[in-house]
Structures are given as C-alpha cells and as structure tokens.
C-alpha cells in the first residue's frame, strides 16, 4: 500500500488480538550546519474489534546511513508487535 501522494509506505498485519496499520516515511529538514538531514517517521495505529478508537504510536529517529533505515524499522516493528492492552474495570473501592 502507498498513500496517494507517494511519500510514505503503508503496511498492515494482524496480531493475536490487535491489528496494526503502519505508515513509514522519510522526513527531510535542514540541520544546524545548514545540511539536509533525514529522519525516519513511523506511525502505528493499533486496532481492536472491541474498541472503536485506535491507539496511535508515533516514532521518529535520525537516519545517519541508508542501512540504518531498515534496521530502525525492524526494531520499531518488533517493539510494536509486543503491544497489547486490556480493559480495566474500576470498582467503587478504587476511587
């Protein structure tokens, strides 16, 4: 998948109880030395069937060498793949 502007890659996968939509893109800016610098920006939307509201996790990291981009994306995917959340029932006693 790719967004219509072609500036990012979009991917999806299903976990045990959570589905994930990932958008990965490079963001370029001028650093303090006046040089172009690249950052990797990755947004993850975690979705559950029982909850209409997704959880958004956003990460950004500088990219110093081209090989680093894929390694960072793999690391972030590994972190997000461990995410899960459950409903918490609050009793009157806990207030």
C-alpha positions in Angstrom: 0.0 0.0 0.0 1.1 3.6 -0.5 -0.6 6.9 0.2 -1.8 8.9 -2.8 1.0 11.4 -2.6 3.5 8.6 -2.8 5.5 9.9 0.2 5.1 7.0 2.5 4.7 3.3 2.6 1.7 1.8 4.4 1.6 -1.8 5.6 -0.8 -3.8 7.8 -0.7 -7.0 9.8 -2.9 -8.9 12.3 -1.7 -10.0 15.7 -3.3 -12.2 18.2 -5.8 -9.6 19.5 -4.6 -6.4 17.7 -4.4 -5.4 14.1 -1.8 -2.9 13.0 -1.6 -0.3 10.3 1.9 1.2 9.9 2.9 4.3 7.9 6.6 4.8 7.3 8.1 7.8 5.7 11.3 9.8 5.5 11.2 13.4 6.6 13.9 15.8 5.4 14.9 19.0 7.2 17.9 21.4 7.4 20.1 20.7 10.4 22.1 23.3 12.4 25.0 23.1 9.9 22.7 24.0 7.0 22.9 20.5 5.6 19.9 18.3 4.6 19.2 15.7 7.3 16.8 12.7 7.2 14.6 11.4 9.9 12.6 8.2 9.8 9.0 8.7 10.9 6.8 5.7 11.6 3.2 5.8 12.9 1.4 2.7 14.1 -2.4 2.5 14.5 -3.3 -0.4 16.8 -6.9 -1.6 16.3 -9.1 -4.0 18.3 -12.5 -5.3 17.3 -14.0 -4.5 20.7 -12.8 -0.9 20.7 -13.8 1.7 18.0 -10.9 4.0 19.0 -7.4 3.1 17.7 -4.2 3.6 19.7 -1.6 5.7 17.9 2.1 5.2 18.5 4.5 7.5 16.7 8.3 7.2 16.5 10.9 9.4 14.9 14.7 8.8 14.6 17.5 10.4 12.7 18.9 8.4 9.8 22.7 8.7 9.5 23.4 6.0 6.9 21.0 4.3 4.4 21.3 0.9 6.0 20.1 2.3 9.3 16.6 3.0 8.0 15.7 -0.7 7.6 17.2 -1.7 10.9 15.3 1.1 12.7 12.0 0.0 11.0 12.6 -3.6 12.1 13.3 -2.6 15.6 10.2 -0.5 15.8 8.1 -3.3 14.3 9.4 -5.7 16.9 8.5 -3.3 19.7 5.0 -2.7 18.4 4.4 -6.4 17.9 4.7 -6.9 21.7 1.9 -4.3 22.4 -1.4 -5.4 23.8 -3.9 -3.7 26.0 -6.9 -4.9 28.1 -10.0 -3.3 29.5 -9.7 -2.3 33.2 -12.7 -2.5 35.3 -12.6 0.1 38.1 -14.6 -0.7 41.2 -16.1 1.9 43.5 -13.4 0.9 46.0 -10.6 2.1 43.8 -11.8 5.7 43.6 
